[in-house]
Amino acid sequence: MREALIVWGGWSGHEPQECAHIIRDMLQEDGFKVYLEHSTEAFADPSIHDLSLIVPIMTMSKIEKEEVKNLSEAVQNGVGIAGYHGGAGDAFRESVEYQFIIGGQWVAHPGNIIDYTVNITRPDDPLMEEISDFPYKSEQYYMHVDPSNEVLATTTFNGDHAAWIDGVVMPVVWKRKHGKGRVFYSSLGHVASEFDVPQMRTIFRRGANWAAR
């Protein structure tokens, strides 16, 4: 049986506990044995090297050097990692080693909660099968991203809230490798209710299963 670890905490505005329970139930339905932890100390545990998947939900927060070192080594050795929105893309701002794993870091969400469009750029990829462009209402993440990411979906900014980014095309969903490990990330999912959006839920679910070894 595949085993997954969800580590939740950080900024409460992203409803980390509620989201952790949603993802736990989702992974259990897909045949995973799931563990939940509420401290970054879990990342330093040698046993994470035996997992199939790690899901960090730790907006902002801090991570100790030995914790991120062990996490990075686990992923390099084949453990998958799947994350979403600020829980993974705005976690551990001071840790460039963590950002190197995820492949991106949040910078801003101009206008806060707004309507925007998610554009599917790789409809041929199994993670995007039968999903077409869709409208979305949430924070539209502006991020610094690794050019080696394999981008599966994007969004285009207008200049309504920051004139200098008018027309900028920004990755929303990507996958990548970190050593032997697979990494999946989606910037969708500000609060737990966004998992009710079929496209958002399906993309994350497929991404998590893809990342898991």
C-alpha positions as CSV (number, residue, x, y, z in Angstrom):
1,M,0.0,0.0,0.0
2,R,1.2,3.5,-0.9
3,E,1.8,5.7,2.1
4,A,1.3,9.5,2.2
5,L,2.2,12.2,4.7
6,I,0.3,15.4,5.0
7,V,2.0,18.1,7.1
8,W,-0.4,21.0,7.8
9,G,-0.1,24.3,9.6
10,G,1.0,27.8,8.9
11,W,-1.3,30.7,8.2
12,S,-4.9,29.9,9.2
13,G,-6.5,31.9,6.5
14,H,-5.8,29.1,4.0
15,E,-7.8,26.7,6.2
16,P,-4.9,24.2,6.4
17,Q,-6.6,21.7,8.7
18,E,-9.8,21.6,6.7
19,C,-7.8,21.2,3.4
20,A,-5.6,18.5,5.0
21,H,-8.8,16.4,5.9
22,I,-10.1,16.8,2.3
23,I,-6.9,15.6,0.8
24,R,-6.6,12.8,3.4
25,D,-10.0,11.5,2.4
26,M,-9.2,11.9,-1.3
27,L,-6.0,9.9,-1.0
28,Q,-7.6,7.2,1.2
29,E,-10.2,6.8,-1.6
30,D,-7.3,6.2,-4.0
31,G,-5.8,3.5,-1.8
32,F,-3.2,5.4,0.3
33,K,-2.5,5.0,3.9
34,V,-2.4,8.6,5.1
35,Y,-0.6,10.1,8.1
36,L,-1.3,13.7,9.3
37,E,1.2,15.8,11.2
38,H,1.0,19.3,12.5
39,S,4.7,20.2,12.8
40,T,7.6,20.7,10.4
41,E,9.5,18.3,12.7
42,A,7.9,15.5,10.6
43,F,10.2,16.5,7.7
44,A,13.3,15.6,9.7
45,D,12.1,12.0,10.5
46,P,14.2,9.4,8.6
47,S,11.0,7.4,8.0
48,I,9.8,9.9,5.3
49,H,12.3,8.2,2.9
50,D,9.9,5.2,2.9
51,L,6.8,7.2,1.9
52,S,5.2,7.4,-1.6
53,L,4.0,11.0,-1.2
54,I,4.4,14.1,0.9
55,V,1.8,16.9,0.8
56,P,3.0,20.1,2.6
57,I,0.3,22.6,3.6
58,M,2.4,25.1,5.5
59,T,1.7,28.7,4.2
60,M,4.6,31.0,5.3
61,S,6.0,29.2,8.4
62,K,9.6,28.4,9.0
63,I,11.6,25.2,8.4
64,E,14.8,24.2,10.1
65,K,17.9,23.4,8.0
66,E,17.9,19.7,9.1
67,E,14.2,19.4,8.2
68,V,14.5,20.8,4.7
69,K,17.7,18.8,4.1
70,N,16.0,15.6,5.0
71,L,13.0,16.5,2.9
72,S,15.1,17.3,-0.1
73,E,17.0,14.1,0.2
74,A,13.8,12.1,0.5
75,V,12.4,13.6,-2.7
76,Q,15.7,13.2,-4.5
77,N,15.6,9.5,-3.6
78,G,12.2,9.1,-5.1
79,V,9.5,10.3,-2.7
80,G,6.9,12.3,-4.5
81,I,5.7,15.7,-3.4
82,A,2.4,17.4,-4.3
83,G,1.3,20.8,-3.3
84,Y,-1.1,23.6,-4.0
85,H,-1.6,27.4,-3.6
86,G,0.2,29.0,-0.6
87,G,0.4,25.7,1.3
88,A,3.3,24.7,-0.9
89,G,4.0,27.8,-3.1
90,D,4.2,30.3,-0.3
91,A,5.7,28.0,2.4
92,F,9.1,28.6,4.0
93,R,9.9,31.9,2.3
94,E,13.4,32.0,3.7
95,S,14.3,28.5,2.4
96,V,15.7,28.6,-1.1
97,E,16.4,24.8,-0.8
98,Y,12.7,24.2,-0.4
99,Q,11.8,26.5,-3.3
100,F,14.3,24.6,-5.4
101,I,12.2,21.5,-4.8
102,I,8.8,23.0,-5.5
103,G,9.9,25.0,-8.6
104,G,8.3,28.3,-7.7
105,Q,7.5,30.9,-5.0
106,W,4.6,33.2,-4.5
107,V,5.1,36.9,-5.0
108,A,1.7,38.6,-5.1
109,H,-2.0,38.2,-5.9
110,P,-3.0,41.5,-7.3
111,G,-6.6,42.4,-6.6
112,N,-6.9,39.6,-4.0
113,I,-10.1,37.5,-4.8
114,I,-10.9,38.1,-8.4
115,D,-12.4,36.3,-11.5
116,Y,-9.8,35.0,-13.9
117,T,-9.4,32.2,-16.5
118,V,-7.2,29.0,-16.2
119,N,-5.9,28.1,-19.6
120,I,-4.9,24.4,-20.3
121,T,-1.6,24.4,-22.2
122,R,-1.1,20.6,-22.3
123,P,-4.5,19.0,-23.1
124,D,-2.5,16.0,-24.3
125,D,-1.1,15.3,-20.8
126,P,-3.0,12.7,-18.8
127,L,-3.3,15.1,-15.8
128,M,-5.4,17.4,-18.1
129,E,-7.4,14.8,-19.9
130,E,-10.9,16.1,-20.8
131,I,-10.3,19.4,-19.0
132,S,-10.6,22.6,-21.0
133,D,-10.1,26.2,-20.1
134,F,-12.2,27.2,-17.2
135,P,-13.2,30.3,-15.2
136,Y,-12.0,30.6,-11.6
137,K,-12.6,32.9,-8.7
138,S,-9.8,33.1,-6.2
139,E,-6.4,34.7,-5.7
140,Q,-4.6,34.8,-9.1
141,Y,-1.0,33.9,-8.1
142,Y,1.9,35.9,-9.5
143,M,5.0,33.7,-8.9
144,H,8.7,33.4,-9.5
145,V,9.0,30.0,-11.4
146,D,11.7,27.6,-12.4
147,P,12.1,27.6,-16.2
148,S,12.6,23.8,-16.0
149,N,9.0,23.2,-14.9
150,E,6.8,21.3,-17.3
151,V,3.8,23.7,-17.4
152,L,0.3,22.2,-17.8
153,A,-1.9,25.3,-17.3
154,T,-1.4,29.1,-17.2
155,T,-3.3,32.3,-16.6
156,T,-3.0,35.7,-18.1
157,F,-2.9,38.9,-16.0
158,N,-4.6,42.1,-17.0
159,G,-3.5,45.5,-15.8
160,D,-6.5,46.3,-13.6
161,H,-4.6,45.8,-10.3
162,A,-0.9,46.3,-11.4
163,A,-0.4,48.0,-14.7
164,W,3.1,46.6,-15.2
165,I,2.0,43.0,-15.5
166,D,-0.7,43.5,-18.1
167,G,-0.6,40.6,-20.5
168,V,1.8,38.5,-18.4
169,V,1.3,34.8,-18.8
170,M,1.9,32.9,-15.6
171,P,2.1,29.2,-14.9
172,V,-0.7,27.8,-12.7
173,V,-0.1,24.1,-12.8
174,W,3.2,22.3,-13.4
175,K,5.1,19.1,-12.8
176,R,8.9,18.6,-12.5
177,K,11.5,16.2,-11.2
178,H,13.8,16.8,-8.2
179,G,16.3,14.0,-8.4
180,K,14.3,10.8,-8.7
181,G,11.2,12.3,-7.1
182,R,8.2,13.7,-9.0
183,V,6.9,17.1,-7.9
184,F,3.4,18.4,-8.7
185,Y,2.2,21.9,-8.0
186,S,-1.1,23.9,-8.6
187,S,-1.6,27.5,-7.5
188,L,-5.4,26.9,-7.1
189,G,-7.0,26.4,-3.7
190,H,-7.1,29.5,-1.5
191,V,-9.7,27.9,0.9
192,A,-11.2,24.5,1.4
193,S,-14.4,25.3,-0.6
194,E,-12.3,25.5,-3.8
195,F,-12.0,21.8,-3.7
196,D,-15.6,21.8,-4.7
197,V,-14.6,23.1,-8.1
198,P,-14.5,19.9,-10.2
199,Q,-11.5,21.0,-12.4
200,M,-9.4,22.1,-9.4
201,R,-10.1,19.0,-7.5
202,T,-9.5,16.7,-10.4
203,I,-6.2,18.4,-11.3
204,F,-4.9,18.1,-7.8
205,R,-6.0,14.5,-7.4
206,R,-4.4,13.4,-10.6
207,G,-1.3,15.4,-9.8
208,A,-0.9,13.8,-6.4
209,N,-1.3,10.3,-7.8
210,W,1.2,11.1,-10.6
211,A,3.8,12.4,-8.1
212,A,3.4,9.4,-5.7
213,R,5.9,6.6,-6.4
